[in-house]
Amino acid sequence: MAAAQGRDAVVVTTDNVNATSTQRTLIARLLATGVPVIHLAVRNPYDIAHLAGVQASLASYCWTEVELRAAARVIAGRVEPRGRLPVPIQRADDPATHLFRSGHGLSYDH
């Protein structure tokens, strides 16, 4: 956590986060530093349902070099994000409620 101190932001990748995932613990500790946390889900978009408090979240749907470079360009502001969720994301604490609906997506204009 010391490495996060004094940084503008920290980028964290996740893969299949669930209620007991150690990835949640890591992100909670990073959030406790006060440094903004940018989240990148490298497998599917559902991880965000377990990660309250992150300042931004992207989904690359894969962890190959192509997807990671594309995500890095979006995070760095070199490319406008333009994807939309192909599926709804339910809240982890209330699966009957949508956190994000299918088709949700943001750009730097929003």
C-alpha positions in Angstrom: 0.0 0.0 0.0 3.0 2.3 0.5 3.6 2.3 -3.2 0.1 3.9 -3.8 0.9 6.9 -1.5 1.4 10.1 -3.4 0.2 8.7 -6.7 -2.4 10.4 -8.9 -4.3 7.1 -9.2 -3.8 3.3 -9.0 -5.0 1.0 -11.8 -6.1 -2.5 -10.6 -7.1 -5.4 -12.8 -9.5 -8.1 -11.6 -10.6 -11.5 -12.8 -13.8 -13.1 -11.5 -14.2 -11.2 -8.2 -16.7 -12.7 -5.8 -17.8 -12.1 -2.2 -14.8 -13.8 -0.6 -12.2 -12.8 -3.2 -8.8 -11.5 -1.9 -9.0 -9.1 -4.8 -11.8 -7.2 -2.9 -9.4 -7.0 0.1 -6.7 -5.5 -2.0 -9.0 -2.9 -3.5 -10.4 -2.0 -0.1 -6.9 -1.4 1.2 -6.0 0.7 -1.8 -9.2 2.7 -1.4 -8.3 3.3 2.2 -5.1 5.1 1.1 -7.3 7.9 -0.4 -5.7 7.5 -3.8 -8.3 7.1 -6.6 -8.6 3.5 -7.8 -9.3 2.8 -11.5 -10.6 -0.7 -12.0 -10.2 -2.9 -15.1 -12.1 -6.2 -15.3 -10.1 -8.5 -17.6 -12.6 -11.3 -17.8 -16.1 -10.1 -17.5 -17.9 -6.9 -16.4 -19.5 -8.4 -13.3 -16.6 -7.7 -11.0 -17.7 -4.1 -10.4 -20.7 -5.4 -8.5 -18.3 -6.3 -5.7 -16.1 -3.2 -5.8 -17.9 -0.2 -4.3 -15.8 2.9 -4.1 -13.7 2.6 -7.2 -13.6 5.9 -9.1 -13.8 4.3 -12.6 -14.3 0.9 -14.0 -13.7 -0.6 -17.4 -14.1 -4.1 -18.9 -11.7 -5.4 -21.4 -13.2 -9.0 -21.5 -9.7 -10.5 -21.9 -6.1 -10.1 -20.7 -4.1 -10.3 -23.9 -1.8 -7.6 -25.0 -4.3 -6.1 -27.5 -7.0 -5.6 -24.9 -4.6 -4.3 -22.2 -3.1 -1.8 -24.6 -6.5 -0.6 -25.6 -7.6 -0.2 -22.0 -4.4 1.7 -21.2 -5.1 4.1 -24.0 -8.6 4.7 -22.6 -7.3 5.2 -19.1 -4.6 7.6 -20.3 -7.2 9.6 -22.2 -5.7 8.9 -25.6 -8.8 7.1 -26.8 -12.5 7.9 -26.0 -14.3 5.0 -24.3 -17.2 4.0 -26.4 -18.2 0.5 -25.4 -21.6 -0.5 -24.0 -22.4 -3.3 -21.6 -23.8 -6.3 -23.5 -25.4 -7.6 -20.3 -27.0 -6.1 -17.2 -24.9 -6.0 -14.0 -26.9 -6.9 -10.8 -25.9 -5.5 -7.4 -23.9 -8.1 -5.4 -26.0 -7.3 -2.2 -29.3 -7.3 -4.0 -29.3 -9.4 -7.3 -32.9 -8.3 -8.0 -31.6 -4.7 -8.6 -29.5 -3.6 -11.5 -26.3 -1.7 -10.8 -26.0 -1.1 -14.5 -28.4 -2.0 -17.3 -27.5 -3.6 -20.6 -26.4 -0.9 -23.0 -24.9 1.3 -20.2 -21.7 3.0 -21.1 -20.0 6.4 -20.5 -17.7 8.6 -22.4 -15.5 11.5 -21.4 -18.3 13.8 -22.4 -20.6 12.4 -19.6 
